[in-house]
Every structure is written in structure tokens, then in C-alpha cells.
């Protein structure tokens, strides 16, 4: 989106909010495939644990960036200091 300029004009917190929103992945199809193929449990749990961590980081990023957006005193200049 940013390559063609369609994201121009967004503040850093808006970009972070968008990134946090799209970064959370849905591993259900991968885990179902693993169950059908009967892969080693260790691999199943590694993918599941990595997915949980990704979702947690995405949620924290989204929530914190959203807080910056609703704070009227927050500006890009404050961020860059």
C-alpha cells in the first residue's frame, strides 16, 4: 500500500495500529493440516506457540497505538523526540 502512495498522510500511530491489526495471523488451517498429517507433536506446539506470541504482540501493538491516536496531545513530533 505504501509503495504506490495510498498510505501517505497517515501518522506513525495510525501506521502502527494498521500493522498491529494485520500482523495477527490465523494458524487454524496449518494446525488442522498438521493434525491430519499427524506431524510430531513438538512441531505442532512450536507453530501453535509462535502463533500465540504473534497474536499477543499484535494485540499489544494495536492497543498501544490506538491509545496514542485517541490522545489529543500526542503528535509525530513527540514520537520523534
Secondary structure, DSSP 4 states (H G I P E B T S, - for coil): -TTTTTTTT--HHHHHHHHHHHH----HHHHHHHHHHT--HHHHHHHHHHHHHHHHHHHHHHHHHHHHHH-TT--HHHHH-
